[in-house]
Amino acid sequence: MAFSTDTLDDLETLPDAEQFGTFTESGTYIPRLIIEDDLGETSFEEAVAATIVEFGDGDIMAGTVVRVDRDEVLLDIGFKSEGVIPSRELSIRNDVDPSEVVSVGDQIEALVLQKEDADGRLIMSKKRAQYERSWLRIETLKESGGAVSGTVIEVVKGGLIMDIGLRGFLPASLVELRRVRDLEPYIGRELEAKILELDKNRNNVVLSRRAWLEESQREERETFLRDLEPGQRRTGKVSSVVSFGAFVDLGGMDGLVHVSELSWNHIEHPSSVVEIGDEVEVEVLDIDRERERISLSLKATQQDPWQMFAESHREDELVYGRVSKLVQFGAFVQVGEGIEGLVHISEMSAHHVELPEQVVTPGEELWVKIIGLDLQRRRISLSIKQAAEGGEVAAEYQEAYGKHAFDAEGKYIGGERFEAPKETADESEAERAWRAYYQEHGETAYRLAVAQAETEADAPSGEAGADAPTGEVEPAETDAPPAKADAPTVESEPVETGADAPSAETESAETEADAPTAEAEPAETDAPSAETEADTPTVETEPAETGADAPTAEADPVETEPAES
């Protein structure tokens, strides 16, 4: 077909004329080339088939992100339709915003979960493709002893979760060289760690940052251990407190202070002695350079309380203590901070004692005499019975009560003016017994016995043992601390008394039921009284033994009226 010159000029002025073909000088139209035939020997059908992507479930496909929504991402992999990646399949992190993981145009890989679901969609997973790729990489690193790096994405019970292409667990005890209690600050941090354990079947990966730190700081640690020697004293900070002791940071390595090395005293838990952050001075006990372990002691830097006690006390001194525990063979009495001594059952009273609780109770405070001190074996033998006889009071108690309350030999004489008991016209049997006790044993024993009687009189009823007698007496007040003491004794002619009255030998026809009798300890009442074989003793009119421990005397029997109990 040929066109006139005017027609050709008109066609060239038409808009988008380049979309049309061209004309020759003769006016012949030459169509515009739409596409070149570049298939070569390939047929059109074969070329079309080559553009169709073939894949199956479980395959990993590469594609381009074409859309990001709140709950899903569309990925173009060259299939007839885009693949759909649900938000839960985007990342190993929980509840993540898709826009924080990918953006439009990103080239990513995804694993085919379902080629066609009920709605005809292609369902894919980015995190599972990442998981498969990461396992191969991590297995290779584990075999070569390399380290992995990742971001901390979560705090769980017992440690951290790191994103290393999959979820790796970093135990709290392996986060640092020493245990860390607050893990929240690690969220979002990029950490490096060694791989301790891999189990693909259980989807378990255990990491250790401490192992990586130890390896990177090995040279410094070797230098630190080389300079450290047993017996050295170092200052450090408590980095961790556990049930079996405390870890102390020495400025390069941590050492363990075992619970037995925290204090000279018995402790229930290390937290009662130290807290995290405390600055302490410790002594190096032992060093295991191969295992890189350091044993420390806190109590080695403190003075031994047993040594201090032995230096300030000696045998035959009186000390004040508290009953801490009763055992079958006696009682333990605490006489100092962390110092306990044993009062054997034979040293509890002048009379026979079946059970320790007949004489003392836990928590009771009393005076005891040191009768044995073995520093090497850390044992102290004490006596309540001998304390009642008086003696020199330990120096610290003399200072507490004042030097004026003790004589030149260290015996207690009281802080107030003392008046010796005197015989009076209306003197009762109990007063006469106390006066006789004073004349026989002296002032110190008398005042200790009076103080003991007053203390026991104030105690709740029922604390006295079965042999505790009763009586009424008003001994003089004294500043002396309470102590177990032998009751005053008096010898008199036998009398007949009531069933509940203590026995006594007397010349008078009538006696008071509260009169003290021979060789007895002061009861937990207001006056001393007799020790007998039973709670309701009887007295024979003929001279005879009234009990295993009672004294005997010969006298003419005198019949009397029974005393009121």
Residue pairs with C-beta under 8 A, 6 or more apart in sequence:
1 27
1 28
1 29
2 26
2 27
2 28
3 11
3 23
3 27
3 29
4 27
5 27
8 23
8 27
11 17
11 20
11 23
14 20
19 32
20 32
21 29
21 30
21 31
21 32
22 29
22 30
22 32
23 29
23 30
24 30
39 47
51 78
52 80
53 61
53 77
53 78
53 79
55 61
55 77
55 79
55 112
55 115
56 112
56 115
57 112
57 113
57 114
57 115
58 111
58 112
59 111
59 112
60 109
60 110
60 111
60 112
60 129
60 132
60 133
61 77
61 83
61 109
61 110
61 111
61 112
61 124
62 77
62 107
62 108
62 109
63 75
63 76
63 77
63 78
63 83
63 107
63 108
63 109
63 110
64 75
64 76
64 105
64 106
64 107
65 73
65 74
65 75
65 76
65 102
65 103
65 104
65 105
65 106
65 107
65 108
66 74
66 75
66 76
66 82
66 104
67 73
67 74
67 82
67 104
68 74
68 98
68 99
68 102
68 103
68 104
69 98
70 87
70 97
70 98
71 86
71 87
71 98
72 84
72 85
72 86
72 87
72 98
73 84
73 85
73 87
73 90
73 98
73 102
73 126
74 82
74 83
74 84
74 85
75 82
75 83
75 84
75 85
75 108
75 110
75 124
76 82
76 83
77 83
77 110
77 122
77 124
79 122
81 120
81 121
81 122
82 122
83 110
83 112
83 122
83 123
83 124
84 121
84 122
84 123
84 124
85 110
85 124
85 125
85 126
86 123
86 125
87 96
87 97
87 98
89 113
89 124
89 125
89 126
89 127
89 128
90 96
90 98
90 101
90 102
90 126
90 127
91 101
91 126
91 127
91 163
92 127
92 130
92 131
92 153
92 163
92 166
92 167
93 153
93 154
93 163
94 154
101 126
102 108
102 126
108 126
109 126
109 129
109 130
109 133
110 124
110 125
110 126
110 129
111 124
111 125
111 126
111 128
111 129
111 132
112 122
112 123
112 124
113 123
113 124
113 125
113 128
114 122
114 123
115 122
116 122
117 123
130 165
130 166
131 165
131 166
133 165
134 164
134 165
134 166
135 166
135 200
137 165
138 148
138 164
138 165
138 166
138 195
138 198
138 205
139 198
141 147
141 148
141 195
142 195
142 198
145 194
147 192
147 193
147 194
147 195
147 212
148 162
148 164
148 168
148 192
148 193
148 195
148 207
149 164
149 190
149 191
149 192
149 193
150 162
150 163
150 164
150 165
150 168
150 190
150 191
150 193
151 162
151 163
151 188
151 189
151 190
151 191
152 160
152 161
152 162
152 163
152 170
152 186
152 187
152 188
152 189
152 191
153 161
153 162
153 163
153 187
154 160
154 161
154 187
155 161
155 183
155 184
155 186
155 187
156 169
158 171
158 172
159 169
159 170
159 171
159 172
159 173
159 174
159 175
159 183
160 169
160 170
160 172
160 175
160 183
160 186
161 167
161 168
161 169
161 170
162 168
162 169
162 170
162 191
162 193
162 207
164 205
164 207
166 203
166 205
167 203
167 205
168 193
168 205
168 206
168 207
169 204
169 205
169 206
169 207
170 191
170 193
170 207
170 208
170 209
171 206
171 208
172 179
172 180
172 181
172 183
173 179
173 210
174 193
174 196
174 207
174 208
174 209
174 210
174 211
175 183
175 186
175 209
175 210
176 209
176 210
176 213
177 210
177 213
177 214
177 217
177 253
177 254
178 239
178 240
178 247
178 249
178 254
179 239
179 240
179 247
181 240
181 276
191 209
192 209
192 212
193 207
193 208
193 209
193 211
193 212
194 207
194 208
194 209
194 211
194 212
194 215
195 205
195 206
195 207
196 206
196 207
196 208
196 211
197 204
197 205
197 206
198 204
198 205
199 205
214 221
214 292
220 252
221 252
221 253
221 292
224 250
224 252
224 253
225 253
225 287
225 289
225 292
225 294
228 234
228 250
228 284
228 287
228 294
229 284
229 287
230 284
230 285
230 286
230 287
231 283
231 284
232 283
232 284
233 281
233 282
233 283
233 284
233 301
234 250
234 251
234 281
234 282
234 284
235 279
235 280
235 281
235 282
236 248
236 249
236 250
236 251
236 255
236 279
236 280
236 282
237 248
237 249
237 277
237 278
237 279
237 280
238 246
238 247
238 248
238 249
238 274
238 275
238 276
238 277
238 278
238 279
238 280
239 247
239 248
239 249
239 254
239 276
240 246
240 247
240 254
240 276
241 247
241 270
241 271
241 274
241 275
241 276
242 270
243 259
243 269
243 270
244 258
244 259
244 270
245 256
245 257
245 258
245 259
245 261
245 262
245 270
246 256
246 257
246 262
246 270
246 273
246 274
246 298
247 254
247 255
247 256
247 257
248 254
248 255
248 256
248 257
248 280
248 282
248 296
250 294
253 292
253 294
254 294
255 282
255 284
255 293
255 294
255 295
255 296
256 293
256 294
256 295
256 296
257 270
257 274
257 282
257 296
257 297
257 298
258 295
259 267
259 270
261 285
261 295
261 296
261 297
261 298
261 299
261 300
262 270
262 273
262 274
262 298
262 299
263 273
263 298
263 299
263 302
263 338
264 299
264 302
264 304
264 305
264 306
264 338
265 305
265 337
265 338
266 338
267 273
273 298
274 280
274 298
280 298
281 298
281 301
282 296
282 297
282 298
282 300
282 301
283 296
283 297
283 300
283 301
284 294
284 295
284 296
285 295
285 296
285 297
285 300
286 294
286 295
287 293
287 294
287 295
288 294
288 295
305 336
305 337
305 338
305 339
306 339
306 375
306 378
307 375
309 335
309 336
309 339
309 380
310 373
310 375
312 394
312 395
312 396
313 319
313 370
313 373
313 394
314 370
314 373
315 370
315 371
315 372
315 373
316 369
316 370
316 371
316 391
316 392
317 369
317 370
317 391
317 392
317 393
317 394
318 367
318 368
318 369
318 370
318 387
318 390
318 391
318 392
318 393
318 394
318 397
318 483
319 335
319 367
319 368
319 369
319 370
319 394
319 397
320 335
320 365
320 366
320 367
320 368
320 397
320 481
321 333
321 334
321 335
321 341
321 365
321 366
321 367
321 368
321 382
322 333
322 334
322 363
322 364
322 365
323 331
323 332
323 333
323 360
323 361
323 362
323 363
323 364
323 365
323 366
324 332
324 333
324 334
324 340
324 362
325 331
325 332
325 362
326 332
326 356
326 357
326 360
326 361
326 362
327 356
328 356
329 344
329 345
330 342
330 343
330 344
330 345
330 347
330 348
330 356
331 342
331 343
331 348
331 356
331 359
331 360
332 340
332 341
332 342
332 343
333 340
333 341
333 342
333 343
333 366
333 368
333 382
334 340
335 341
335 368
335 380
335 382
339 380
340 380
341 368
341 370
341 379
341 380
341 381
341 382
342 379
342 380
342 381
342 382
343 360
343 368
343 382
343 383
343 384
344 381
344 383
345 353
345 356
346 353
347 371
347 381
347 382
347 383
347 384
347 385
347 386
348 356
348 359
348 360
348 384
348 385
348 484
349 359
349 384
349 385
349 484
349 521
350 385
350 388
350 486
350 519
350 521
350 549
351 467
351 520
351 521
351 531
351 549
352 548
352 549
353 359
353 465
357 465
358 465
358 466
358 467
359 384
359 465
359 484
360 366
360 384
361 463
365 482
366 384
366 387
366 482
366 483
366 484
367 384
367 387
367 448
367 481
367 482
367 483
367 484
368 382
368 383
368 384
368 387
369 382
369 383
369 384
369 386
369 387
369 389
369 391
370 380
370 381
370 382
371 381
371 382
371 383
371 386
372 379
372 380
372 381
373 380
373 381
374 380
384 483
384 484
385 484
385 486
387 448
387 483
387 484
387 485
388 445
388 448
388 449
388 452
388 483
388 484
388 485
388 486
388 521
389 441
389 445
389 485
389 486
390 411
390 412
390 441
390 442
390 444
390 445
390 448
391 411
391 444
392 409
392 410
392 411
393 401
393 406
393 410
393 411
393 412
397 481
398 405
398 406
398 410
401 412
401 415
401 479
402 415
404 415
405 412
405 413
405 414
405 415
405 479
406 412
406 413
407 413
411 444
412 444
412 447
412 448
412 480
413 443
413 444
413 447
414 447
414 478
414 479
414 480
415 479
416 477
416 478
416 479
418 443
418 447
418 476
418 478
419 476
420 438
420 443
421 431
421 434
421 435
421 438
421 446
421 476
422 435
423 432
423 435
424 431
427 435
428 472
428 473
428 512
428 514
428 515
429 504
429 506
429 511
429 512
429 514
429 515
429 516
430 471
430 472
430 473
430 512
430 514
430 515
430 516
430 527
430 528
431 473
431 474
432 490
432 515
433 473
433 487
433 488
433 489
433 490
433 515
433 516
433 517
433 527
433 528
434 446
434 450
434 473
434 475
434 488
434 516
434 527
434 528
435 488
436 488
436 489
436 490
437 445
437 446
437 449
437 487
437 488
437 489
437 490
437 516
437 528
438 446
438 488
440 488
440 489
441 449
441 486
441 488
445 485
445 486
446 488
447 478
447 480
448 480
448 483
448 485
449 483
449 485
449 486
449 487
449 488
449 522
449 528
450 475
450 476
450 478
450 480
451 478
451 480
451 481
451 482
451 483
452 482
452 483
452 484
452 485
452 522
453 473
453 475
453 485
453 522
453 523
453 525
453 526
453 527
453 528
454 475
454 477
454 482
454 526
455 482
456 463
456 464
456 482
456 522
456 523
456 524
456 525
457 524
457 525
457 526
459 524
463 524
464 523
464 524
464 525
466 535
467 531
467 532
468 523
468 524
468 525
469 502
469 516
469 517
469 520
469 523
469 525
469 528
469 529
469 530
469 531
469 532
470 502
470 513
470 514
470 523
470 525
470 529
471 502
471 513
471 514
471 515
471 516
471 523
471 525
471 526
471 527
471 528
471 529
472 512
472 514
472 525
472 526
472 527
473 514
473 516
473 526
473 527
473 528
474 526
475 526
475 527
484 521
485 521
485 522
486 519
486 520
486 521
486 522
487 516
487 519
487 520
487 521
487 522
487 523
487 528
487 529
488 516
488 528
489 516
489 517
489 518
489 519
489 520
489 551
490 504
490 516
490 517
490 518
491 505
491 518
491 551
491 553
492 504
492 505
492 506
492 507
492 508
492 553
492 555
493 505
493 506
493 507
493 553
493 555
493 556
493 557
493 558
494 503
494 504
494 505
494 506
494 539
494 540
494 541
494 543
494 553
494 555
494 557
494 558
495 503
495 504
495 505
495 506
495 508
495 509
495 511
495 539
495 558
495 560
496 539
496 541
496 559
496 560
496 562
497 503
497 504
497 511
497 513
497 539
497 560
497 562
497 563
498 513
498 562
498 563
498 564
498 565
499 536
499 538
499 562
499 565
500 513
500 536
500 565
501 511
501 513
501 562
501 563
501 564
501 565
502 513
502 515
502 516
502 517
502 529
502 530
502 532
502 537
503 517
503 530
503 532
503 537
503 538
503 539
503 546
503 550
504 511
504 515
504 516
504 517
504 518
504 530
505 517
505 518
505 553
505 555
506 515
506 558
507 555
507 558
508 558
508 560
509 558
509 559
509 560
509 561
510 560
510 561
510 563
511 560
511 563
512 563
513 563
513 564
513 565
514 527
514 529
515 529
516 527
516 528
516 529
516 530
517 529
517 530
517 550
518 530
518 550
518 551
519 531
519 549
519 550
519 551
520 528
520 529
520 530
520 531
521 528
521 531
522 528
523 529
530 537
530 550
531 547
531 549
531 550
532 546
532 547
532 550
533 546
533 547
533 548
537 546
537 547
539 546
540 546
541 557
541 559
542 557
543 552
543 553
543 554
543 555
544 552
545 552
546 552
